[in-house]
Amino acid sequence: MVATINLSSKLNHQLPAELVKFMQAAGEAAQNRRQPLYLVGGVVRDLLLGRANFDLDLVVEGDAISLAGQLMSVTPGKLVTHPRFGTAKLQWDKWSVDLASARSETYAKPGALPAVKPGSIKDDLFRRDFTINTMAVELQPGRYGELLDLYGGREDLERKLIRVLHEKSFKDDATRIWRGLRYEQRLGFQFEANTLQILKRDMSWLDTISGDRIRHELELILREELPEKVLRRADELGVLVWLHPSLEGNDWLAEKFGQARELSSPDLPSVDFYLSLLAYMLTAEENEQLVSHLRFPKSVARILHDTAGIKAELGLLANPDLTQSGIYSLLQGYSAKAIAASSIAIDSPLVSQRIDLFLNKLRYVKPALTGDDLQKMGVAPGPRIKEILNLLRNARLDGKISSRKDEERLVEGWMNRD
């Protein structure tokens, strides 16, 4: 007989007291309803690994929405429900807890979203991606803290293995391939041998997944501490080409991602900043294909397009005779993130220095005179106002003038010639 493992001490030591108190109250409320309640998923995995994870996912063999409503009296806060999926989210202070009714899943075809129906905790755990994410902790009094490990998750955790639950796992939902790569690199694990063979056999099913869902997985990867490790592994296994055939997870990318982190420190780089580096080596046409395939929002698409646009200006930016106003003219109008990413991506010290000069100084240079000032000096309203302001800014950029008086004399000289 397998000895029962109780994780109550780990719960008390690794989770904030407020969350522990909530789980105990939730377990009591669920027991009074005669509906077993469990803590499930990644937080259980991380409890056993000693890693911080405060994202609580609870599963009840019963009505999660009704239970969540009852718990509002225990922990007043905001309640968001999704009756179609039998799920609820409780939020209070800085905490949030997801509750779901135990369910089973079936897939009508590969890549389709699953059809769900009520089920047991065993059904609910079996629908998950990898064994290390199938463990649960019982929360009802009398059994509080007991580990439920139906699919060998703890053993795989100890052996540092990523293992699917069944042969059709990647065919049912190929996004699990990207998730497996993410867990493998984050945790320092490796794919179990048979799982790796299934992955290689079934990676073509990635074509059945919508661009939106693939983009979501990519965004999660780019929020990892070292996303380049995941992308390198994806390249090694032949998975990265399913994002775009020309993408590479190589040493160059690892170096540039590292530089992006130095630039963004103490924060991590934003997802779109990483994306502009990942896509940097693509041609303009390939860049557009990636944007279209992954259905990036307009803000992200603009950064990728801008990065490609700056790349097309490299020859001009490298001109040894380029003036500061010329640098401004070439770079103004592009997004700051795209310009910063280009500074990292470009291997020319001269061009990189000029981009940094633009970011740190040139883009902030403006004439002292305004459009109103020019009209008072006798310049007629219209396009000429903007033209003169641009000329004044360029003169400042190139060091030809440095004061308001200089600007006034320059304008008066132009007007006299007119």
KEGU-79175 format. One record per residue (C-alpha): x, y, z. Coordinates in nm, 4 decimals. Example, Ala and Ser with C-alpha at 12.3 -4.5 7.8 and 13.67 -1.06 7.14 Angstrom:
# KEGU-79175
[atom [1.2300; -0.4500; 0.7800]],
[atom [1.3670; -0.1060; 0.7140]],
//
This chain:
# KEGU-79175
[atom [0.0000; 0.0000; 0.0000]],
[atom [0.1357; 0.3424; -0.0986]],
[atom [0.1860; 0.5744; 0.1985]],
[atom [-0.0283; 0.8874; 0.2023]],
[atom [0.1710; 1.2055; 0.1463]],
[atom [0.0463; 1.5159; 0.3231]],
[atom [0.1552; 1.8586; 0.2025]],
[atom [-0.0137; 2.0702; 0.4703]],
[atom [0.3224; 2.1816; 0.6139]],
[atom [0.4381; 2.2874; 0.2654]],
[atom [0.1135; 2.4767; 0.2158]],
[atom [0.1643; 2.6605; 0.5447]],
[atom [0.5296; 2.7453; 0.4792]],
[atom [0.5269; 2.8271; 0.1073]],
[atom [0.1937; 3.0049; 0.0643]],
[atom [0.0891; 3.3372; 0.2212]],
[atom [-0.1181; 3.2933; 0.5372]],
[atom [-0.4142; 3.4703; 0.3757]],
[atom [-0.4314; 3.2134; 0.0930]],
[atom [-0.3946; 2.9221; 0.3364]],
[atom [-0.6794; 3.0623; 0.5447]],
[atom [-0.8929; 3.0951; 0.2324]],
[atom [-0.8279; 2.7347; 0.1231]],
[atom [-0.9156; 2.6029; 0.4676]],
[atom [-1.2414; 2.7997; 0.4676]],
[atom [-1.3168; 2.6844; 0.1126]],
[atom [-1.2514; 2.3215; 0.2112]],
[atom [-1.4950; 2.3483; 0.5027]],
[atom [-1.7618; 2.5128; 0.2856]],
[atom [-1.7218; 2.2421; 0.0196]],
[atom [-1.7421; 1.9636; 0.2773]],
[atom [-2.0672; 2.1072; 0.4135]],
[atom [-2.1988; 2.0834; 0.0571]],
[atom [-2.0602; 1.7267; 0.0300]],
[atom [-1.8555; 1.8325; -0.2703]],
[atom [-1.4829; 1.7421; -0.2526]],
[atom [-1.2517; 2.0356; -0.3252]],
[atom [-0.8936; 2.0197; -0.4522]],
[atom [-0.5983; 2.2472; -0.5159]],
[atom [-0.4702; 2.1455; -0.8604]],
[atom [-0.2171; 2.2095; -1.1349]],
[atom [0.1007; 2.4104; -1.1413]],
[atom [0.0846; 2.5323; -0.7836]],
[atom [0.0948; 2.1707; -0.6574]],
[atom [0.3905; 2.0960; -0.8832]],
[atom [0.5719; 2.4041; -0.7548]],
[atom [0.4926; 2.3219; -0.3924]],
[atom [0.6814; 1.9956; -0.4350]],
[atom [0.9667; 2.1751; -0.6125]],
[atom [0.9864; 2.4498; -0.3498]],
[atom [0.9146; 2.7192; -0.6101]],
[atom [0.7004; 3.0254; -0.5404]],
[atom [0.3597; 3.0124; -0.7079]],
[atom [0.0575; 3.1947; -0.5690]],
[atom [-0.1798; 3.1299; -0.8601]],
[atom [-0.4401; 2.9102; -0.6939]],
[atom [-0.6551; 2.6814; -0.9089]],
[atom [-0.9291; 2.4957; -0.7234]],
[atom [-1.1480; 2.2187; -0.8643]],
[atom [-1.4690; 2.1045; -0.6972]],
[atom [-1.6710; 1.7932; -0.7736]],
[atom [-1.9845; 2.0035; -0.7849]],
[atom [-2.1006; 2.3546; -0.8719]],
[atom [-1.7996; 2.5859; -0.8712]],
[atom [-2.0023; 2.9021; -0.9343]],
[atom [-2.2379; 2.8342; -0.6446]],
[atom [-1.9445; 2.7550; -0.4152]],
[atom [-1.7647; 3.0728; -0.5232]],
[atom [-2.0756; 3.2763; -0.4412]],
[atom [-2.0838; 3.1222; -0.0946]],
[atom [-1.7145; 3.2007; -0.0412]],
[atom [-1.7796; 3.5685; -0.1107]],
[atom [-1.9188; 3.5867; 0.2438]],
[atom [-1.5892; 3.4471; 0.3757]],
[atom [-1.3638; 3.6679; 0.1625]],
[atom [-1.5505; 3.9702; 0.0250]],
[atom [-1.4156; 4.0819; -0.3096]],
[atom [-1.4907; 4.0716; -0.6808]],
[atom [-1.6517; 3.7643; -0.8360]],
[atom [-1.6419; 3.6950; -1.2107]],
[atom [-1.8290; 3.3880; -1.3360]],
[atom [-1.8440; 3.1996; -1.6670]],
[atom [-2.1520; 2.9754; -1.6481]],
[atom [-2.0845; 2.8249; -1.9915]],
[atom [-1.7572; 2.6771; -1.8630]],
[atom [-1.8546; 2.6264; -1.4999]],
[atom [-1.5762; 2.8510; -1.3749]],
[atom [-1.5407; 3.1488; -1.1415]],
[atom [-1.2648; 3.3861; -1.0347]],
[atom [-1.2525; 3.5396; -0.6888]],
[atom [-1.0381; 3.8512; -0.6452]],
[atom [-0.9601; 4.0447; -0.3295]],
[atom [-0.6723; 4.2713; -0.2284]],
[atom [-0.3748; 4.1444; -0.4334]],
[atom [-0.4996; 3.7842; -0.4553]],
[atom [-0.7074; 3.5908; -0.7044]],
[atom [-0.8319; 3.2313; -0.7012]],
[atom [-0.9805; 3.0364; -0.9925]],
[atom [-1.2525; 2.7811; -0.9177]],
[atom [-1.3800; 2.5264; -1.1690]],
[atom [-1.6231; 2.2381; -1.1677]],
[atom [-1.4510; 1.9051; -1.2319]],
[atom [-1.5012; 1.8096; -1.5946]],
[atom [-1.3967; 1.5734; -1.8688]],
[atom [-1.3046; 1.6706; -2.2251]],
[atom [-1.3397; 1.5244; -2.5704]],
[atom [-1.1945; 1.6576; -2.8942]],
[atom [-1.4119; 1.6441; -3.2066]],
[atom [-1.1031; 1.6884; -3.4252]],
[atom [-0.7345; 1.7735; -3.3788]],
[atom [-0.6777; 2.1352; -3.2806]],
[atom [-1.0427; 2.2006; -3.1976]],
[atom [-1.1379; 2.3438; -2.8625]],
[atom [-1.2610; 2.0580; -2.6431]],
[atom [-1.6219; 1.9747; -2.5633]],
[atom [-1.6594; 1.9572; -2.1859]],
[atom [-1.9052; 1.7868; -1.9536]],
[atom [-1.9203; 1.7388; -1.5758]],
[atom [-1.6826; 1.4754; -1.4441]],
[atom [-1.4858; 1.3524; -1.1462]],
[atom [-1.1511; 1.4792; -1.0206]],
[atom [-0.9946; 1.1795; -1.1959]],
[atom [-1.1476; 1.2939; -1.5268]],
[atom [-1.0381; 1.6507; -1.4635]],
[atom [-0.6771; 1.5593; -1.3964]],
[atom [-0.6606; 1.3256; -1.6962]],
[atom [-0.7465; 1.6083; -1.9366]],
[atom [-0.4294; 1.7973; -1.8413]],
[atom [-0.1144; 1.8265; -2.0494]],
[atom [0.1643; 1.6522; -1.8550]],
[atom [0.1860; 1.4211; -1.5551]],
[atom [0.3685; 1.6803; -1.3447]],
[atom [0.0581; 1.9011; -1.3745]],
[atom [-0.1915; 1.6274; -1.2800]],
[atom [-0.1387; 1.6260; -0.9045]],
[atom [-0.3991; 1.7620; -0.6635]],
[atom [-0.4177; 1.8399; -0.2928]],
[atom [-0.7338; 1.7649; -0.0952]],
[atom [-0.8732; 2.0635; 0.0966]],
[atom [-1.1642; 1.9244; 0.2998]],
[atom [-1.1107; 1.8928; 0.6785]],
[atom [-0.9859; 1.5521; 0.7868]],
[atom [-0.7969; 1.5065; 0.4573]],
[atom [-0.6563; 1.8561; 0.4244]],
[atom [-0.3180; 1.8561; 0.2521]],
[atom [-0.3296; 1.4970; 0.1240]],
[atom [-0.1658; 1.4556; -0.2168]],
[atom [-0.3712; 1.2943; -0.4916]],
[atom [-0.1337; 1.1575; -0.7557]],
[atom [-0.3236; 0.9336; -0.9976]],
[atom [-0.0885; 0.9502; -1.2972]],
[atom [0.2646; 0.9305; -1.1563]],
[atom [0.3300; 1.3020; -1.1484]],
[atom [0.5440; 1.2983; -0.8341]],
[atom [0.7744; 1.0287; -0.9698]],
[atom [0.8188; 1.2195; -1.2970]],
[atom [0.8862; 1.5341; -1.0942]],
[atom [1.1618; 1.3561; -0.9041]],
[atom [1.3052; 1.2170; -1.2285]],
[atom [1.2765; 1.5605; -1.3946]],
[atom [1.0669; 1.4297; -1.6825]],
[atom [0.7992; 1.5902; -1.9004]],
[atom [0.5548; 1.3115; -1.9925]],
[atom [0.2194; 1.3229; -2.1739]],
[atom [-0.0723; 1.1236; -2.0369]],
[atom [-0.1617; 0.9439; -2.3589]],
[atom [-0.0534; 0.8875; -2.7206]],
[atom [-0.3031; 1.1366; -2.8687]],
[atom [-0.2122; 1.4255; -2.6410]],
[atom [-0.0304; 1.6426; -2.8982]],
[atom [-0.2721; 1.5471; -3.1728]],
[atom [-0.5670; 1.6574; -2.9584]],
[atom [-0.4021; 1.9872; -2.8711]],
[atom [-0.0689; 2.0698; -3.0336]],
[atom [-0.0233; 2.3818; -2.8176]],
[atom [0.0963; 2.1314; -2.5577]],
[atom [0.4166; 2.1047; -2.7601]],
[atom [0.4979; 2.4692; -2.6875]],
[atom [0.3937; 2.4325; -2.3234]],
[atom [0.6135; 2.1247; -2.2860]],
[atom [0.9122; 2.3158; -2.4232]],
[atom [0.8416; 2.5984; -2.1803]],
[atom [0.8223; 2.3678; -1.8759]],
[atom [1.1259; 2.1699; -1.9884]],
[atom [1.3500; 2.4762; -2.0048]],
[atom [1.2035; 2.6625; -1.7065]],
[atom [1.2411; 2.3645; -1.4729]],
[atom [1.5596; 2.2177; -1.6194]],
[atom [1.3718; 1.8957; -1.7072]],
[atom [1.3702; 1.6890; -2.0252]],
[atom [1.1038; 1.5168; -2.2317]],
[atom [1.0523; 1.1524; -2.1397]],
[atom [1.1803; 0.9376; -2.4294]],
[atom [0.8421; 0.8193; -2.5593]],
[atom [0.6922; 1.1669; -2.5187]],
[atom [0.9764; 1.3099; -2.7281]],
[atom [0.9063; 1.0566; -3.0027]],
[atom [0.5360; 1.1447; -2.9979]],
[atom [0.6244; 1.5143; -3.0157]],
[atom [0.8456; 1.4621; -3.3217]],
[atom [0.5801; 1.2457; -3.4850]],
[atom [0.2929; 1.4853; -3.4176]],
[atom [0.4399; 1.8355; -3.4488]],
[atom [0.2723; 1.8789; -3.7888]],
[atom [-0.0562; 1.9047; -3.5961]],
[atom [0.0581; 2.2550; -3.4992]],
[atom [-0.0939; 2.3516; -3.8344]],
[atom [-0.4386; 2.2747; -3.6901]],
[atom [-0.4051; 2.5436; -3.4210]],
[atom [-0.5306; 2.8972; -3.4807]],
[atom [-0.2785; 3.1798; -3.5001]],
[atom [-0.4350; 3.3406; -3.1918]],
[atom [-0.3681; 3.0344; -2.9772]],
[atom [-0.0130; 2.9929; -3.1065]],
[atom [0.0521; 3.3619; -3.0425]],
[atom [-0.0678; 3.3177; -2.6841]],
[atom [0.1804; 3.0333; -2.6304]],
[atom [0.4614; 3.2410; -2.7817]],
[atom [0.3755; 3.5331; -2.5542]],
[atom [0.3959; 3.3033; -2.2499]],
[atom [0.7389; 3.1843; -2.3654]],
[atom [0.8591; 3.5436; -2.4044]],
[atom [0.7542; 3.6139; -2.0445]],
[atom [0.9861; 3.3407; -1.9173]],
[atom [1.3064; 3.4384; -1.7394]],
[atom [1.5227; 3.3055; -2.0273]],
[atom [1.2967; 3.2689; -2.3317]],
[atom [1.5902; 3.2105; -2.5657]],
[atom [1.6431; 2.8676; -2.4067]],
[atom [1.2911; 2.7634; -2.5124]],
[atom [1.3382; 2.9011; -2.8645]],
[atom [1.6758; 2.7298; -2.9034]],
[atom [1.5235; 2.3966; -2.7980]],
[atom [1.2295; 2.4548; -3.0340]],
[atom [1.4790; 2.5129; -3.3141]],
[atom [1.6751; 2.1973; -3.2272]],
[atom [1.3594; 1.9827; -3.2364]],
[atom [1.2223; 2.1370; -3.5557]],
[atom [0.9277; 2.3065; -3.3819]],
[atom [1.0307; 2.6678; -3.4436]],
[atom [0.9857; 2.6361; -3.8211]],
[atom [0.6136; 2.5924; -3.7599]],
[atom [0.6045; 2.9549; -3.6452]],
[atom [0.7913; 3.0575; -3.9605]],
[atom [1.0480; 2.8600; -4.1636]],
[atom [1.3053; 3.1408; -4.1474]],
[atom [1.3084; 3.1875; -3.7689]],
[atom [1.6143; 3.0693; -3.5782]],
[atom [1.6836; 3.0133; -3.2081]],
[atom [2.0605; 3.0581; -3.2294]],
[atom [2.3533; 3.2153; -3.0437]],
[atom [2.2849; 3.5537; -3.2044]],
[atom [1.9313; 3.5569; -3.0632]],
[atom [2.0520; 3.4496; -2.7179]],
[atom [2.3079; 3.7317; -2.7170]],
[atom [2.0529; 3.9936; -2.8271]],
[atom [1.7915; 3.8761; -2.5742]],
[atom [2.0582; 3.9085; -2.3037]],
[atom [2.1356; 4.2648; -2.4164]],
[atom [1.7622; 4.3429; -2.4135]],
[atom [1.7455; 4.2342; -2.0490]],
[atom [2.0431; 4.4552; -1.9611]],
[atom [1.8724; 4.7511; -2.1279]],
[atom [1.5382; 4.6826; -1.9539]],
[atom [1.6801; 4.5988; -1.6089]],
[atom [1.5505; 4.5720; -1.3403]],
[atom [1.2361; 4.4793; -1.5362]],
[atom [1.2191; 4.2107; -1.8010]],
[atom [1.1829; 4.3257; -2.1640]],
[atom [0.8299; 4.3504; -2.2963]],
[atom [0.6966; 4.0769; -2.5225]],
[atom [0.6901; 4.3056; -2.8266]],
[atom [1.0534; 4.4081; -2.7652]],
[atom [1.1591; 4.0429; -2.7684]],
[atom [0.9426; 3.9812; -3.0760]],
[atom [1.1151; 4.2545; -3.2744]],
[atom [1.4492; 4.0816; -3.2078]],
[atom [1.3130; 3.7348; -3.2850]],
[atom [1.1802; 3.8574; -3.6211]],
[atom [1.4757; 4.0838; -3.7006]],
[atom [1.6435; 3.8509; -3.9499]],
[atom [1.3233; 3.8044; -4.1507]],
[atom [1.2746; 3.9840; -4.4799]],
[atom [0.9971; 4.2433; -4.5009]],
[atom [0.7760; 3.9850; -4.6765]],
[atom [0.8518; 3.7170; -4.4156]],
[atom [0.7844; 3.9670; -4.1401]],
[atom [0.4418; 4.0331; -4.2864]],
[atom [0.3735; 3.6583; -4.3102]],
[atom [0.4520; 3.6187; -3.9383]],
[atom [0.2305; 3.9131; -3.8431]],
[atom [-0.0554; 3.7708; -4.0479]],
[atom [-0.0138; 3.4122; -3.9249]],
[atom [-0.0057; 3.5023; -3.5543]],
[atom [-0.2632; 3.7807; -3.5861]],
[atom [-0.0656; 4.0302; -3.3815]],
[atom [-0.2576; 4.3333; -3.2543]],
[atom [-0.1908; 4.6592; -3.4385]],
[atom [0.0450; 4.7925; -3.1703]],
[atom [0.2723; 4.4872; -3.1954]],
[atom [0.2475; 4.4707; -3.5747]],
[atom [0.3603; 4.8325; -3.5913]],
[atom [0.6744; 4.7607; -3.3882]],
[atom [0.7618; 4.4674; -3.6135]],
[atom [0.6958; 4.6730; -3.9263]],
[atom [0.8972; 4.9647; -3.7869]],
[atom [1.1915; 4.7398; -3.7031]],
[atom [1.1910; 4.6130; -4.0620]],
[atom [1.1695; 4.9728; -4.1853]],
[atom [1.4714; 5.0819; -3.9799]],
[atom [1.6625; 4.7794; -4.1063]],
[atom [1.5990; 4.9042; -4.4602]],
[atom [1.7596; 5.2409; -4.3664]],
[atom [2.0888; 5.0867; -4.2474]],
[atom [2.2876; 5.1907; -4.5526]],
[atom [2.1882; 5.5555; -4.5073]],
[atom [2.2431; 5.5440; -4.1302]],
[atom [2.5979; 5.4157; -4.1907]],
[atom [2.6875; 5.7085; -4.4225]],
[atom [2.9952; 5.8724; -4.2617]],
[atom [2.8789; 6.2162; -4.3779]],
[atom [2.5319; 6.1875; -4.2220]],
[atom [2.4378; 6.4937; -4.0159]],
[atom [2.2429; 6.4902; -3.6925]],
[atom [1.9418; 6.6312; -3.8747]],
[atom [1.9830; 6.3475; -4.1249]],
[atom [1.9763; 6.0929; -3.8405]],
[atom [1.6592; 6.2585; -3.7096]],
[atom [1.4980; 6.2548; -4.0529]],
[atom [1.5671; 5.8817; -4.0991]],
[atom [1.4404; 5.7703; -3.7563]],
[atom [1.1623; 6.0093; -3.6613]],
[atom [0.8191; 5.8518; -3.6957]],
[atom [0.9318; 5.5039; -3.5932]],
[atom [0.8235; 5.3672; -3.2534]],
[atom [1.0763; 5.4034; -2.9707]],
[atom [1.0693; 5.0285; -2.8986]],
[atom [1.1498; 4.9427; -3.2589]],
[atom [1.4365; 5.1934; -3.2573]],
[atom [1.5741; 5.0547; -2.9283]],
[atom [1.5474; 4.6974; -3.0574]],
[atom [1.7279; 4.7992; -3.3756]],
[atom [2.0097; 4.9491; -3.1705]],
[atom [2.0614; 4.6075; -3.0084]],
[atom [2.0165; 4.4062; -3.3279]],
[atom [2.2495; 4.6106; -3.5474]],
[atom [2.6112; 4.4933; -3.5476]],
[atom [2.7527; 4.8274; -3.6702]],
[atom [2.8936; 5.0325; -3.3778]],
[atom [2.8525; 5.3551; -3.5772]],
[atom [2.4858; 5.2956; -3.6590]],
[atom [2.4158; 5.1784; -3.3043]],
[atom [2.5762; 5.4984; -3.1652]],
[atom [2.3640; 5.7110; -3.3982]],
[atom [2.0449; 5.5321; -3.2966]],
[atom [2.1329; 5.5788; -2.9286]],
[atom [2.2019; 5.9466; -2.9954]],
[atom [1.8568; 5.9807; -3.1495]],
[atom [1.6868; 5.7981; -2.8596]],
[atom [1.8692; 5.9863; -2.5848]],
[atom [1.8995; 6.3339; -2.7334]],
[atom [1.7977; 6.4174; -3.0891]],
[atom [1.4316; 6.3219; -3.0675]],
[atom [1.3826; 6.5741; -2.7858]],
[atom [1.5277; 6.8710; -2.9761]],
[atom [1.2667; 7.1341; -3.0659]],
[atom [1.2775; 7.4981; -3.1805]],
[atom [1.2263; 7.7641; -2.9145]],
[atom [0.9873; 7.9466; -3.1466]],
[atom [0.6306; 7.8234; -3.1927]],
[atom [0.3834; 7.8559; -3.4749]],
[atom [0.2230; 8.1507; -3.2944]],
[atom [0.5626; 8.3209; -3.2645]],
[atom [0.6191; 8.2834; -3.6381]],
[atom [0.2800; 8.4359; -3.7202]],
[atom [0.3612; 8.7333; -3.4950]],
[atom [0.6809; 8.7730; -3.6951]],
[atom [0.4743; 8.7944; -4.0124]],
[atom [0.4756; 8.4358; -4.1442]],
[atom [0.1396; 8.3607; -4.3020]],
[atom [-0.0590; 8.0680; -4.1561]],
[atom [-0.0334; 7.7475; -4.3602]],
[atom [0.2233; 7.4850; -4.4643]],
[atom [0.5056; 7.7432; -4.4478]],
[atom [0.4783; 7.7450; -4.0659]],
[atom [0.5552; 7.3736; -4.0390]],
[atom [0.8298; 7.3997; -4.2978]],
[atom [1.0083; 7.6767; -4.1042]],
[atom [0.9744; 7.4904; -3.7720]],
[atom [1.1342; 7.1848; -3.9320]],
[atom [1.4176; 7.3990; -4.0711]],
[atom [1.4730; 7.5535; -3.7274]],
[atom [1.4858; 7.2123; -3.5626]],
[atom [1.7352; 7.0884; -3.8211]],
[atom [1.9510; 7.3959; -3.7688]],
[atom [1.9538; 7.3274; -3.3938]],
[atom [2.0324; 6.9589; -3.4504]],
[atom [2.3301; 7.0480; -3.6695]],
[atom [2.4622; 7.3088; -3.4244]],
[atom [2.4029; 7.6073; -3.6552]],
[atom [2.1928; 7.7866; -3.3928]],
[atom [2.1583; 7.7491; -3.0167]],
[atom [1.9224; 8.0189; -2.8871]],
[atom [1.5863; 8.1828; -2.9476]],
[atom [1.7635; 8.4941; -3.0739]],
[atom [1.9508; 8.2786; -3.3284]],
[atom [1.6176; 8.1375; -3.4475]],
[atom [1.4618; 8.4818; -3.4818]],
[atom [1.7572; 8.6109; -3.6862]],
[atom [1.7411; 8.3038; -3.9103]],
[atom [1.3679; 8.3466; -3.9718]],
[atom [1.4087; 8.7173; -4.0418]],
[atom [1.6803; 8.6376; -4.2942]],
[atom [1.4541; 8.3860; -4.4700]],
[atom [1.1660; 8.6336; -4.4767]],
[atom [1.3850; 8.9103; -4.6208]],
[atom [1.4971; 8.6767; -4.9005]],
[atom [1.1336; 8.5875; -4.9720]],
//
